[in-house]
Amino acid sequence: MGVIDEIMRNEKPEEVILFFTKNELGISFPQLDRLYNVTGWAHVGDNMGLLNLVRSMRDAGFVEFSGGGIVRGPNWREPIFMVEGKYTFD
């Protein structure tokens, strides 16, 4: 199991989305959907649950929709697991 799989399975989806939007490129919804599909929809239930979560994060200003993707919003913050240094990326 890779680090990304561990993160997807072990962390809250809000934190995962913050992680994937940490740089300017962000992540497309199809990419995020595929990652959750591969991990058995851990913590989100299905793609509609994921879409609703992303929308609520947009409404709270954590993310924005831009150029066909999800990018960091004005209220974006570092994911807790990154602050804690919980994972090692080699």
PDB file of N, CA, C and O in Angstrom:
ATOM      1  N   MET A   1       0.849  -1.182   0.000  1.00  0.00           N
ATOM      2  CA  MET A   1       0.000   0.000   0.000  1.00  0.00           C
ATOM      3  C   MET A   1       0.890   1.239   0.000  1.00  0.00           C
ATOM      4  O   MET A   1       1.805   1.344   0.816  1.00  0.00           O
ATOM      5  N   GLY A   2       0.633   2.162  -0.895  1.00  0.00           N
ATOM      6  CA  GLY A   2       1.400   3.389  -0.984  1.00  0.00           C
ATOM      7  C   GLY A   2       0.910   4.431   0.008  1.00  0.00           C
ATOM      8  O   GLY A   2      -0.130   4.265   0.646  1.00  0.00           O
ATOM      9  N   VAL A   3       1.663   5.487   0.123  1.00  0.00           N
ATOM     10  CA  VAL A   3       1.337   6.560   1.058  1.00  0.00           C
ATOM     11  C   VAL A   3      -0.013   7.183   0.716  1.00  0.00           C
ATOM     12  O   VAL A   3      -0.810   7.459   1.613  1.00  0.00           O
ATOM     13  N   ILE A   4      -0.275   7.407  -0.560  1.00  0.00           N
ATOM     14  CA  ILE A   4      -1.556   8.007  -0.958  1.00  0.00           C
ATOM     15  C   ILE A   4      -2.716   7.097  -0.561  1.00  0.00           C
ATOM     16  O   ILE A   4      -3.736   7.580  -0.069  1.00  0.00           O
ATOM     17  N   ASP A   5      -2.572   5.786  -0.768  1.00  0.00           N
ATOM     18  CA  ASP A   5      -3.617   4.846  -0.343  1.00  0.00           C
ATOM     19  C   ASP A   5      -3.843   4.929   1.158  1.00  0.00           C
ATOM     20  O   ASP A   5      -4.987   4.927   1.611  1.00  0.00           O
ATOM     21  N   GLU A   6      -2.771   5.000   1.933  1.00  0.00           N
ATOM     22  CA  GLU A   6      -2.899   5.116   3.391  1.00  0.00           C
ATOM     23  C   GLU A   6      -3.654   6.380   3.771  1.00  0.00           C
ATOM     24  O   GLU A   6      -4.542   6.356   4.622  1.00  0.00           O
ATOM     25  N   ILE A   7      -3.290   7.480   3.131  1.00  0.00           N
ATOM     26  CA  ILE A   7      -3.968   8.745   3.418  1.00  0.00           C
ATOM     27  C   ILE A   7      -5.449   8.645   3.081  1.00  0.00           C
ATOM     28  O   ILE A   7      -6.296   9.057   3.873  1.00  0.00           O
ATOM     29  N   MET A   8      -5.761   8.105   1.919  1.00  0.00           N
ATOM     30  CA  MET A   8      -7.154   7.984   1.489  1.00  0.00           C
ATOM     31  C   MET A   8      -7.972   7.134   2.460  1.00  0.00           C
ATOM     32  O   MET A   8      -9.129   7.449   2.737  1.00  0.00           O
ATOM     33  N   ARG A   9      -7.387   6.079   2.967  1.00  0.00           N
ATOM     34  CA  ARG A   9      -8.106   5.159   3.854  1.00  0.00           C
ATOM     35  C   ARG A   9      -8.166   5.631   5.308  1.00  0.00           C
ATOM     36  O   ARG A   9      -9.111   5.309   6.028  1.00  0.00           O
ATOM     37  N   ASN A  10      -7.158   6.393   5.739  1.00  0.00           N
ATOM     38  CA  ASN A  10      -7.040   6.710   7.165  1.00  0.00           C
ATOM     39  C   ASN A  10      -7.443   8.123   7.560  1.00  0.00           C
ATOM     40  O   ASN A  10      -7.692   8.378   8.738  1.00  0.00           O
ATOM     41  N   GLU A  11      -7.513   9.033   6.622  1.00  0.00           N
ATOM     42  CA  GLU A  11      -7.759  10.432   6.970  1.00  0.00           C
ATOM     43  C   GLU A  11      -9.167  10.870   6.579  1.00  0.00           C
ATOM     44  O   GLU A  11      -9.789  10.298   5.685  1.00  0.00           O
ATOM     45  N   LYS A  12      -9.650  11.894   7.269  1.00  0.00           N
ATOM     46  CA  LYS A  12     -10.960  12.459   6.938  1.00  0.00           C
ATOM     47  C   LYS A  12     -10.921  12.997   5.511  1.00  0.00           C
ATOM     48  O   LYS A  12      -9.905  13.546   5.084  1.00  0.00           O
ATOM     49  N   PRO A  13     -12.013  12.844   4.774  1.00  0.00           N
ATOM     50  CA  PRO A  13     -12.023  13.303   3.390  1.00  0.00           C
ATOM     51  C   PRO A  13     -11.733  14.800   3.251  1.00  0.00           C
ATOM     52  O   PRO A  13     -11.123  15.215   2.265  1.00  0.00           O
ATOM     53  N   GLU A  14     -12.157  15.613   4.213  1.00  0.00           N
ATOM     54  CA  GLU A  14     -11.871  17.042   4.148  1.00  0.00           C
ATOM     55  C   GLU A  14     -10.359  17.277   4.153  1.00  0.00           C
ATOM     56  O   GLU A  14      -9.854  18.127   3.418  1.00  0.00           O
ATOM     57  N   GLU A  15      -9.647  16.525   4.979  1.00  0.00           N
ATOM     58  CA  GLU A  15      -8.201  16.662   5.058  1.00  0.00           C
ATOM     59  C   GLU A  15      -7.531  16.176   3.772  1.00  0.00           C
ATOM     60  O   GLU A  15      -6.545  16.757   3.319  1.00  0.00           O
ATOM     61  N   VAL A  16      -8.072  15.112   3.193  1.00  0.00           N
ATOM     62  CA  VAL A  16      -7.537  14.576   1.933  1.00  0.00           C
ATOM     63  C   VAL A  16      -7.691  15.613   0.821  1.00  0.00           C
ATOM     64  O   VAL A  16      -6.761  15.834   0.045  1.00  0.00           O
ATOM     65  N   ILE A  17      -8.847  16.242   0.742  1.00  0.00           N
ATOM     66  CA  ILE A  17      -9.087  17.245  -0.293  1.00  0.00           C
ATOM     67  C   ILE A  17      -8.168  18.447  -0.086  1.00  0.00           C
ATOM     68  O   ILE A  17      -7.641  18.990  -1.057  1.00  0.00           O
ATOM     69  N   LEU A  18      -7.971  18.866   1.146  1.00  0.00           N
ATOM     70  CA  LEU A  18      -7.021  19.950   1.422  1.00  0.00           C
ATOM     71  C   LEU A  18      -5.619  19.563   0.954  1.00  0.00           C
ATOM     72  O   LEU A  18      -4.893  20.390   0.403  1.00  0.00           O
ATOM     73  N   PHE A  19      -5.246  18.307   1.174  1.00  0.00           N
ATOM     74  CA  PHE A  19      -3.933  17.817   0.745  1.00  0.00           C
ATOM     75  C   PHE A  19      -3.777  17.920  -0.771  1.00  0.00           C
ATOM     76  O   PHE A  19      -2.751  18.393  -1.260  1.00  0.00           O
ATOM     77  N   PHE A  20      -4.778  17.486  -1.503  1.00  0.00           N
ATOM     78  CA  PHE A  20      -4.689  17.483  -2.965  1.00  0.00           C
ATOM     79  C   PHE A  20      -4.814  18.871  -3.584  1.00  0.00           C
ATOM     80  O   PHE A  20      -4.551  19.042  -4.774  1.00  0.00           O
ATOM     81  N   THR A  21      -5.209  19.856  -2.798  1.00  0.00           N
ATOM     82  CA  THR A  21      -5.321  21.217  -3.316  1.00  0.00           C
ATOM     83  C   THR A  21      -4.210  22.119  -2.782  1.00  0.00           C
ATOM     84  O   THR A  21      -4.324  23.343  -2.837  1.00  0.00           O
ATOM     85  N   LYS A  22      -3.143  21.523  -2.270  1.00  0.00           N
ATOM     86  CA  LYS A  22      -2.076  22.318  -1.665  1.00  0.00           C
ATOM     87  C   LYS A  22      -1.256  23.107  -2.677  1.00  0.00           C
ATOM     88  O   LYS A  22      -0.645  24.110  -2.309  1.00  0.00           O
ATOM     89  N   ASN A  23      -1.221  22.691  -3.928  1.00  0.00           N
ATOM     90  CA  ASN A  23      -0.480  23.460  -4.931  1.00  0.00           C
ATOM     91  C   ASN A  23      -1.461  24.125  -5.899  1.00  0.00           C
ATOM     92  O   ASN A  23      -2.670  23.904  -5.815  1.00  0.00           O
ATOM     93  N   GLU A  24      -0.942  24.931  -6.807  1.00  0.00           N
ATOM     94  CA  GLU A  24      -1.782  25.708  -7.717  1.00  0.00           C
ATOM     95  C   GLU A  24      -2.601  24.838  -8.668  1.00  0.00           C
ATOM     96  O   GLU A  24      -3.672  25.249  -9.114  1.00  0.00           O
ATOM     97  N   LEU A  25      -2.109  23.649  -8.979  1.00  0.00           N
ATOM     98  CA  LEU A  25      -2.801  22.795  -9.941  1.00  0.00           C
ATOM     99  C   LEU A  25      -4.065  22.174  -9.372  1.00  0.00           C
ATOM    100  O   LEU A  25      -5.030  21.952 -10.104  1.00  0.00           O
ATOM    101  N   GLY A  26      -4.071  21.892  -8.076  1.00  0.00           N
ATOM    102  CA  GLY A  26      -5.229  21.260  -7.465  1.00  0.00           C
ATOM    103  C   GLY A  26      -5.443  19.855  -8.000  1.00  0.00           C
ATOM    104  O   GLY A  26      -4.489  19.153  -8.338  1.00  0.00           O
ATOM    105  N   ILE A  27      -6.698  19.453  -8.074  1.00  0.00           N
ATOM    106  CA  ILE A  27      -7.059  18.124  -8.565  1.00  0.00           C
ATOM    107  C   ILE A  27      -8.405  18.217  -9.262  1.00  0.00           C
ATOM    108  O   ILE A  27      -9.274  18.978  -8.837  1.00  0.00           O
ATOM    109  N   SER A  28      -8.581  17.454 -10.319  1.00  0.00           N
ATOM    110  CA  SER A  28      -9.880  17.451 -10.995  1.00  0.00           C
ATOM    111  C   SER A  28     -10.827  16.538 -10.211  1.00  0.00           C
ATOM    112  O   SER A  28     -10.390  15.632  -9.502  1.00  0.00           O
ATOM    113  N   PHE A  29     -12.123  16.793 -10.353  1.00  0.00           N
ATOM    114  CA  PHE A  29     -13.088  15.935  -9.678  1.00  0.00           C
ATOM    115  C   PHE A  29     -12.983  14.490 -10.164  1.00  0.00           C
ATOM    116  O   PHE A  29     -13.062  13.579  -9.340  1.00  0.00           O
ATOM    117  N   PRO A  30     -12.807  14.233 -11.486  1.00  0.00           N
ATOM    118  CA  PRO A  30     -12.650  12.847 -11.923  1.00  0.00           C
ATOM    119  C   PRO A  30     -11.439  12.145 -11.282  1.00  0.00           C
ATOM    120  O   PRO A  30     -11.517  10.958 -10.964  1.00  0.00           O
ATOM    121  N   GLN A  31     -10.332  12.861 -11.090  1.00  0.00           N
ATOM    122  CA  GLN A  31      -9.164  12.258 -10.424  1.00  0.00           C
ATOM    123  C   GLN A  31      -9.492  11.916  -8.980  1.00  0.00           C
ATOM    124  O   GLN A  31      -9.178  10.823  -8.507  1.00  0.00           O
ATOM    125  N   LEU A  32     -10.124  12.854  -8.279  1.00  0.00           N
ATOM    126  CA  LEU A  32     -10.482  12.625  -6.883  1.00  0.00           C
ATOM    127  C   LEU A  32     -11.492  11.483  -6.775  1.00  0.00           C
ATOM    128  O   LEU A  32     -11.379  10.629  -5.896  1.00  0.00           O
ATOM    129  N   ASP A  33     -12.466  11.472  -7.663  1.00  0.00           N
ATOM    130  CA  ASP A  33     -13.470  10.413  -7.724  1.00  0.00           C
ATOM    131  C   ASP A  33     -12.800   9.051  -7.917  1.00  0.00           C
ATOM    132  O   ASP A  33     -13.151   8.080  -7.245  1.00  0.00           O
ATOM    133  N   ARG A  34     -11.841   8.985  -8.832  1.00  0.00           N
ATOM    134  CA  ARG A  34     -11.139   7.730  -9.111  1.00  0.00           C
ATOM    135  C   ARG A  34     -10.353   7.247  -7.891  1.00  0.00           C
ATOM    136  O   ARG A  34     -10.355   6.056  -7.580  1.00  0.00           O
ATOM    137  N   LEU A  35      -9.683   8.173  -7.200  1.00  0.00           N
ATOM    138  CA  LEU A  35      -8.925   7.787  -6.005  1.00  0.00           C
ATOM    139  C   LEU A  35      -9.839   7.193  -4.938  1.00  0.00           C
ATOM    140  O   LEU A  35      -9.497   6.189  -4.315  1.00  0.00           O
ATOM    141  N   TYR A  36     -10.991   7.805  -4.729  1.00  0.00           N
ATOM    142  CA  TYR A  36     -11.927   7.260  -3.739  1.00  0.00           C
ATOM    143  C   TYR A  36     -12.557   5.959  -4.224  1.00  0.00           C
ATOM    144  O   TYR A  36     -12.819   5.067  -3.418  1.00  0.00           O
ATOM    145  N   ASN A  37     -12.802   5.836  -5.509  1.00  0.00           N
ATOM    146  CA  ASN A  37     -13.345   4.597  -6.056  1.00  0.00           C
ATOM    147  C   ASN A  37     -12.380   3.436  -5.816  1.00  0.00           C
ATOM    148  O   ASN A  37     -12.797   2.352  -5.410  1.00  0.00           O
ATOM    149  N   VAL A  38     -11.105   3.663  -6.066  1.00  0.00           N
ATOM    150  CA  VAL A  38     -10.082   2.624  -5.886  1.00  0.00           C
ATOM    151  C   VAL A  38      -9.971   2.197  -4.423  1.00  0.00           C
ATOM    152  O   VAL A  38      -9.672   1.038  -4.133  1.00  0.00           O
ATOM    153  N   THR A  39     -10.211   3.128  -3.505  1.00  0.00           N
ATOM    154  CA  THR A  39     -10.094   2.800  -2.078  1.00  0.00           C
ATOM    155  C   THR A  39     -11.433   2.412  -1.460  1.00  0.00           C
ATOM    156  O   THR A  39     -11.571   2.398  -0.237  1.00  0.00           O
ATOM    157  N   GLY A  40     -12.414   2.099  -2.294  1.00  0.00           N
ATOM    158  CA  GLY A  40     -13.696   1.605  -1.783  1.00  0.00           C
ATOM    159  C   GLY A  40     -14.559   2.670  -1.133  1.00  0.00           C
ATOM    160  O   GLY A  40     -15.349   2.375  -0.236  1.00  0.00           O
ATOM    161  N   TRP A  41     -14.409   3.911  -1.585  1.00  0.00           N
ATOM    162  CA  TRP A  41     -15.203   5.031  -1.079  1.00  0.00           C
ATOM    163  C   TRP A  41     -15.050   5.219   0.422  1.00  0.00           C
ATOM    164  O   TRP A  41     -16.020   5.507   1.123  1.00  0.00           O
ATOM    165  N   ALA A  42     -13.847   5.058   0.903  1.00  0.00           N
ATOM    166  CA  ALA A  42     -13.553   5.217   2.334  1.00  0.00           C
ATOM    167  C   ALA A  42     -14.031   6.582   2.825  1.00  0.00           C
ATOM    168  O   ALA A  42     -13.609   7.616   2.308  1.00  0.00           O
ATOM    169  N   HIS A  43     -14.887   6.578   3.797  1.00  0.00           N
ATOM    170  CA  HIS A  43     -15.357   7.769   4.522  1.00  0.00           C
ATOM    171  C   HIS A  43     -16.282   8.700   3.745  1.00  0.00           C
ATOM    172  O   HIS A  43     -16.733   9.694   4.313  1.00  0.00           O
ATOM    173  N   VAL A  44     -16.589   8.431   2.477  1.00  0.00           N
ATOM    174  CA  VAL A  44     -17.484   9.317   1.734  1.00  0.00           C
ATOM    175  C   VAL A  44     -18.733   8.624   1.220  1.00  0.00           C
ATOM    176  O   VAL A  44     -19.693   9.308   0.864  1.00  0.00           O
ATOM    177  N   GLY A  45     -18.766   7.320   1.166  1.00  0.00           N
ATOM    178  CA  GLY A  45     -19.946   6.578   0.736  1.00  0.00           C
ATOM    179  C   GLY A  45     -20.029   6.341  -0.755  1.00  0.00           C
ATOM    180  O   GLY A  45     -20.029   5.193  -1.201  1.00  0.00           O
ATOM    181  N   ASP A  46     -20.100   7.412  -1.537  1.00  0.00           N
ATOM    182  CA  ASP A  46     -20.196   7.278  -2.998  1.00  0.00           C
ATOM    183  C   ASP A  46     -19.832   8.610  -3.639  1.00  0.00           C
ATOM    184  O   ASP A  46     -19.473   9.567  -2.953  1.00  0.00           O
ATOM    185  N   ASN A  47     -19.933   8.657  -4.983  1.00  0.00           N
ATOM    186  CA  ASN A  47     -19.508   9.881  -5.664  1.00  0.00           C
ATOM    187  C   ASN A  47     -20.411  11.073  -5.365  1.00  0.00           C
ATOM    188  O   ASN A  47     -19.942  12.211  -5.402  1.00  0.00           O
ATOM    189  N   MET A  48     -21.674  10.854  -5.074  1.00  0.00           N
ATOM    190  CA  MET A  48     -22.548  11.971  -4.700  1.00  0.00           C
ATOM    191  C   MET A  48     -22.167  12.517  -3.323  1.00  0.00           C
ATOM    192  O   MET A  48     -22.216  13.726  -3.094  1.00  0.00           O
ATOM    193  N   GLY A  49     -21.787  11.617  -2.406  1.00  0.00           N
ATOM    194  CA  GLY A  49     -21.308  12.071  -1.109  1.00  0.00           C
ATOM    195  C   GLY A  49     -20.045  12.907  -1.253  1.00  0.00           C
ATOM    196  O   GLY A  49     -19.873  13.914  -0.566  1.00  0.00           O
ATOM    197  N   LEU A  50     -19.167  12.483  -2.148  1.00  0.00           N
ATOM    198  CA  LEU A  50     -17.940  13.218  -2.409  1.00  0.00           C
ATOM    199  C   LEU A  50     -18.251  14.581  -3.026  1.00  0.00           C
ATOM    200  O   LEU A  50     -17.684  15.592  -2.610  1.00  0.00           O
ATOM    201  N   LEU A  51     -19.131  14.618  -3.998  1.00  0.00           N
ATOM    202  CA  LEU A  51     -19.506  15.878  -4.637  1.00  0.00           C
ATOM    203  C   LEU A  51     -20.117  16.843  -3.618  1.00  0.00           C
ATOM    204  O   LEU A  51     -19.793  18.031  -3.612  1.00  0.00           O
ATOM    205  N   ASN A  52     -20.992  16.336  -2.766  1.00  0.00           N
ATOM    206  CA  ASN A  52     -21.607  17.190  -1.743  1.00  0.00           C
ATOM    207  C   ASN A  52     -20.565  17.718  -0.759  1.00  0.00           C
ATOM    208  O   ASN A  52     -20.649  18.864  -0.317  1.00  0.00           O
ATOM    209  N   LEU A  53     -19.591  16.886  -0.421  1.00  0.00           N
ATOM    210  CA  LEU A  53     -18.521  17.318   0.477  1.00  0.00           C
ATOM    211  C   LEU A  53     -17.700  18.434  -0.165  1.00  0.00           C
ATOM    212  O   LEU A  53     -17.403  19.438   0.482  1.00  0.00           O
ATOM    213  N   VAL A  54     -17.337  18.263  -1.424  1.00  0.00           N
ATOM    214  CA  VAL A  54     -16.553  19.287  -2.126  1.00  0.00           C
ATOM    215  C   VAL A  54     -17.354  20.587  -2.213  1.00  0.00           C
ATOM    216  O   VAL A  54     -16.794  21.669  -2.040  1.00  0.00           O
ATOM    217  N   ARG A  55     -18.633  20.494  -2.474  1.00  0.00           N
ATOM    218  CA  ARG A  55     -19.480  21.695  -2.524  1.00  0.00           C
ATOM    219  C   ARG A  55     -19.528  22.401  -1.172  1.00  0.00           C
ATOM    220  O   ARG A  55     -19.449  23.628  -1.111  1.00  0.00           O
ATOM    221  N   SER A  56     -19.656  21.637  -0.091  1.00  0.00           N
ATOM    222  CA  SER A  56     -19.693  22.268   1.231  1.00  0.00           C
ATOM    223  C   SER A  56     -18.343  22.905   1.578  1.00  0.00           C
ATOM    224  O   SER A  56     -18.294  23.943   2.237  1.00  0.00           O
ATOM    225  N   MET A  57     -17.254  22.280   1.133  1.00  0.00           N
ATOM    226  CA  MET A  57     -15.932  22.881   1.346  1.00  0.00           C
ATOM    227  C   MET A  57     -15.781  24.153   0.509  1.00  0.00           C
ATOM    228  O   MET A  57     -15.134  25.106   0.942  1.00  0.00           O
ATOM    229  N   ARG A  58     -16.371  24.170  -0.679  1.00  0.00           N
ATOM    230  CA  ARG A  58     -16.362  25.384  -1.500  1.00  0.00           C
ATOM    231  C   ARG A  58     -17.165  26.485  -0.822  1.00  0.00           C
ATOM    232  O   ARG A  58     -16.729  27.635  -0.768  1.00  0.00           O
ATOM    233  N   ASP A  59     -18.336  26.135  -0.305  1.00  0.00           N
ATOM    234  CA  ASP A  59     -19.180  27.123   0.368  1.00  0.00           C
ATOM    235  C   ASP A  59     -18.482  27.718   1.594  1.00  0.00           C
ATOM    236  O   ASP A  59     -18.714  28.876   1.941  1.00  0.00           O
ATOM    237  N   ALA A  60     -17.621  26.919   2.254  1.00  0.00           N
ATOM    238  CA  ALA A  60     -16.882  27.388   3.424  1.00  0.00           C
ATOM    239  C   ALA A  60     -15.581  28.105   3.041  1.00  0.00           C
ATOM    240  O   ALA A  60     -14.878  28.626   3.907  1.00  0.00           O
ATOM    241  N   GLY A  61     -15.266  28.129   1.745  1.00  0.00           N
ATOM    242  CA  GLY A  61     -14.080  28.831   1.281  1.00  0.00           C
ATOM    243  C   GLY A  61     -12.787  28.042   1.356  1.00  0.00           C
ATOM    244  O   GLY A  61     -11.716  28.605   1.130  1.00  0.00           O
ATOM    245  N   PHE A  62     -12.853  26.751   1.668  1.00  0.00           N
ATOM    246  CA  PHE A  62     -11.635  25.941   1.738  1.00  0.00           C
ATOM    247  C   PHE A  62     -11.095  25.613   0.353  1.00  0.00           C
ATOM    248  O   PHE A  62      -9.884  25.521   0.154  1.00  0.00           O
ATOM    249  N   VAL A  63     -12.003  25.437  -0.602  1.00  0.00           N
ATOM    250  CA  VAL A  63     -11.609  25.147  -1.985  1.00  0.00           C
ATOM    251  C   VAL A  63     -12.454  25.994  -2.923  1.00  0.00           C
ATOM    252  O   VAL A  63     -13.469  26.568  -2.529  1.00  0.00           O
ATOM    253  N   GLU A  64     -12.012  26.057  -4.171  1.00  0.00           N
ATOM    254  CA  GLU A  64     -12.757  26.738  -5.233  1.00  0.00           C
ATOM    255  C   GLU A  64     -12.726  25.860  -6.470  1.00  0.00           C
ATOM    256  O   GLU A  64     -11.869  24.987  -6.600  1.00  0.00           O
ATOM    257  N   PHE A  65     -13.664  26.093  -7.378  1.00  0.00           N
ATOM    258  CA  PHE A  65     -13.641  25.436  -8.672  1.00  0.00           C
ATOM    259  C   PHE A  65     -12.967  26.389  -9.649  1.00  0.00           C
ATOM    260  O   PHE A  65     -13.367  27.547  -9.762  1.00  0.00           O
ATOM    261  N   SER A  66     -11.956  25.912 -10.349  1.00  0.00           N
ATOM    262  CA  SER A  66     -11.233  26.762 -11.287  1.00  0.00           C
ATOM    263  C   SER A  66     -10.626  25.913 -12.396  1.00  0.00           C
ATOM    264  O   SER A  66      -9.954  24.916 -12.128  1.00  0.00           O
ATOM    265  N   GLY A  67     -10.862  26.307 -13.622  1.00  0.00           N
ATOM    266  CA  GLY A  67     -10.262  25.616 -14.762  1.00  0.00           C
ATOM    267  C   GLY A  67     -10.563  24.140 -14.835  1.00  0.00           C
ATOM    268  O   GLY A  67      -9.718  23.362 -15.276  1.00  0.00           O
ATOM    269  N   GLY A  68     -11.733  23.738 -14.418  1.00  0.00           N
ATOM    270  CA  GLY A  68     -12.115  22.331 -14.467  1.00  0.00           C
ATOM    271  C   GLY A  68     -11.595  21.511 -13.300  1.00  0.00           C
ATOM    272  O   GLY A  68     -11.690  20.284 -13.315  1.00  0.00           O
ATOM    273  N   GLY A  69     -11.048  22.170 -12.291  1.00  0.00           N
ATOM    274  CA  GLY A  69     -10.518  21.441 -11.148  1.00  0.00           C
ATOM    275  C   GLY A  69     -10.900  22.068  -9.823  1.00  0.00           C
ATOM    276  O   GLY A  69     -11.587  23.087  -9.760  1.00  0.00           O
ATOM    277  N   ILE A  70     -10.439  21.436  -8.790  1.00  0.00           N
ATOM    278  CA  ILE A  70     -10.655  21.905  -7.422  1.00  0.00           C
ATOM    279  C   ILE A  70      -9.316  22.455  -6.947  1.00  0.00           C
ATOM    280  O   ILE A  70      -8.317  21.736  -6.944  1.00  0.00           O
ATOM    281  N   VAL A  71      -9.288  23.714  -6.547  1.00  0.00           N
ATOM    282  CA  VAL A  71      -8.058  24.359  -6.095  1.00  0.00           C
ATOM    283  C   VAL A  71      -8.286  24.965  -4.713  1.00  0.00           C
ATOM    284  O   VAL A  71      -9.417  25.041  -4.234  1.00  0.00           O
ATOM    285  N   ARG A  72      -7.195  25.394  -4.083  1.00  0.00           N
ATOM    286  CA  ARG A  72      -7.334  25.965  -2.748  1.00  0.00           C
ATOM    287  C   ARG A  72      -8.122  27.272  -2.794  1.00  0.00           C
ATOM    288  O   ARG A  72      -8.004  28.073  -3.721  1.00  0.00           O
ATOM    289  N   GLY A  73      -8.925  27.446  -1.755  1.00  0.00           N
ATOM    290  CA  GLY A  73      -9.734  28.653  -1.641  1.00  0.00           C
ATOM    291  C   GLY A  73      -9.121  29.617  -0.642  1.00  0.00           C
ATOM    292  O   GLY A  73      -8.045  29.352  -0.105  1.00  0.00           O
ATOM    293  N   PRO A  74      -9.792  30.733  -0.385  1.00  0.00           N
ATOM    294  CA  PRO A  74      -9.248  31.748   0.511  1.00  0.00           C
ATOM    295  C   PRO A  74      -9.107  31.282   1.960  1.00  0.00           C
ATOM    296  O   PRO A  74      -8.281  31.821   2.697  1.00  0.00           O
ATOM    297  N   ASN A  75      -9.887  30.301   2.378  1.00  0.00           N
ATOM    298  CA  ASN A  75      -9.820  29.795   3.754  1.00  0.00           C
ATOM    299  C   ASN A  75      -9.058  28.472   3.854  1.00  0.00           C
ATOM    300  O   ASN A  75      -9.136  27.780   4.869  1.00  0.00           O
ATOM    301  N   TRP A  76      -8.316  28.124   2.788  1.00  0.00           N
ATOM    302  CA  TRP A  76      -7.561  26.878   2.782  1.00  0.00           C
ATOM    303  C   TRP A  76      -6.594  26.854   3.953  1.00  0.00           C
ATOM    304  O   TRP A  76      -6.067  27.892   4.354  1.00  0.00           O
ATOM    305  N   ARG A  77      -6.364  25.673   4.498  1.00  0.00           N
ATOM    306  CA  ARG A  77      -5.381  25.487   5.564  1.00  0.00           C
ATOM    307  C   ARG A  77      -4.624  24.194   5.311  1.00  0.00           C
ATOM    308  O   ARG A  77      -5.079  23.322   4.570  1.00  0.00           O
ATOM    309  N   GLU A  78      -3.466  24.087   5.936  1.00  0.00           N
ATOM    310  CA  GLU A  78      -2.656  22.872   5.817  1.00  0.00           C
ATOM    311  C   GLU A  78      -3.409  21.710   6.469  1.00  0.00           C
ATOM    312  O   GLU A  78      -3.940  21.868   7.569  1.00  0.00           O
ATOM    313  N   PRO A  79      -3.465  20.553   5.818  1.00  0.00           N
ATOM    314  CA  PRO A  79      -4.123  19.393   6.432  1.00  0.00           C
ATOM    315  C   PRO A  79      -3.432  19.018   7.745  1.00  0.00           C
ATOM    316  O   PRO A  79      -2.210  19.116   7.859  1.00  0.00           O
ATOM    317  N   ILE A  80      -4.205  18.597   8.711  1.00  0.00           N
ATOM    318  CA  ILE A  80      -3.678  18.269  10.039  1.00  0.00           C
ATOM    319  C   ILE A  80      -2.592  17.206   9.960  1.00  0.00           C
ATOM    320  O   ILE A  80      -1.576  17.315  10.646  1.00  0.00           O
ATOM    321  N   PHE A  81      -2.786  16.184   9.141  1.00  0.00           N
ATOM    322  CA  PHE A  81      -1.781  15.119   9.077  1.00  0.00           C
ATOM    323  C   PHE A  81      -0.465  15.617   8.496  1.00  0.00           C
ATOM    324  O   PHE A  81       0.586  15.044   8.782  1.00  0.00           O
ATOM    325  N   MET A  82      -0.499  16.669   7.690  1.00  0.00           N
ATOM    326  CA  MET A  82       0.738  17.261   7.173  1.00  0.00           C
ATOM    327  C   MET A  82       1.434  18.069   8.269  1.00  0.00           C
ATOM    328  O   MET A  82       2.656  18.009   8.403  1.00  0.00           O
ATOM    329  N   VAL A  83       0.672  18.811   9.038  1.00  0.00           N
ATOM    330  CA  VAL A  83       1.234  19.595  10.144  1.00  0.00           C
ATOM    331  C   VAL A  83       1.905  18.657  11.148  1.00  0.00           C
ATOM    332  O   VAL A  83       2.978  18.958  11.673  1.00  0.00           O
ATOM    333  N   GLU A  84       1.268  17.530  11.404  1.00  0.00           N
ATOM    334  CA  GLU A  84       1.803  16.551  12.356  1.00  0.00           C
ATOM    335  C   GLU A  84       2.960  15.740  11.787  1.00  0.00           C
ATOM    336  O   GLU A  84       3.653  15.055  12.538  1.00  0.00           O
ATOM    337  N   GLY A  85       3.184  15.803  10.479  1.00  0.00           N
ATOM    338  CA  GLY A  85       4.239  15.003   9.853  1.00  0.00           C
ATOM    339  C   GLY A  85       3.966  13.513   9.938  1.00  0.00           C
ATOM    340  O   GLY A  85       4.884  12.713  10.121  1.00  0.00           O
ATOM    341  N   LYS A  86       2.706  13.147   9.805  1.00  0.00           N
ATOM    342  CA  LYS A  86       2.264  11.771   9.990  1.00  0.00           C
ATOM    343  C   LYS A  86       2.764  10.809   8.904  1.00  0.00           C
ATOM    344  O   LYS A  86       2.946   9.622   9.171  1.00  0.00           O
ATOM    345  N   TYR A  87       2.981  11.302   7.706  1.00  0.00           N
ATOM    346  CA  TYR A  87       3.391  10.447   6.589  1.00  0.00           C
ATOM    347  C   TYR A  87       4.731  10.913   6.032  1.00  0.00           C
ATOM    348  O   TYR A  87       5.073  12.094   6.090  1.00  0.00           O
ATOM    349  N   THR A  88       5.474   9.960   5.495  1.00  0.00           N
ATOM    350  CA  THR A  88       6.749  10.260   4.867  1.00  0.00           C
ATOM    351  C   THR A  88       6.606  10.055   3.367  1.00  0.00           C
ATOM    352  O   THR A  88       6.182   8.995   2.907  1.00  0.00           O
ATOM    353  N   PHE A  89       6.963  11.076   2.622  1.00  0.00           N
ATOM    354  CA  PHE A  89       6.878  11.006   1.172  1.00  0.00           C
ATOM    355  C   PHE A  89       8.298  10.917   0.634  1.00  0.00           C
ATOM    356  O   PHE A  89       9.090  11.848   0.785  1.00  0.00           O
ATOM    357  N   ASP A  90       8.614   9.787   0.004  1.00  0.00           N
ATOM    358  CA  ASP A  90       9.957   9.604  -0.546  1.00  0.00           C
ATOM    359  C   ASP A  90       9.991   9.868  -2.019  1.00  0.00           C
ATOM    360  O   ASP A  90      11.047   9.759  -2.642  1.00  0.00           O
TER     361      ASP A  90
END
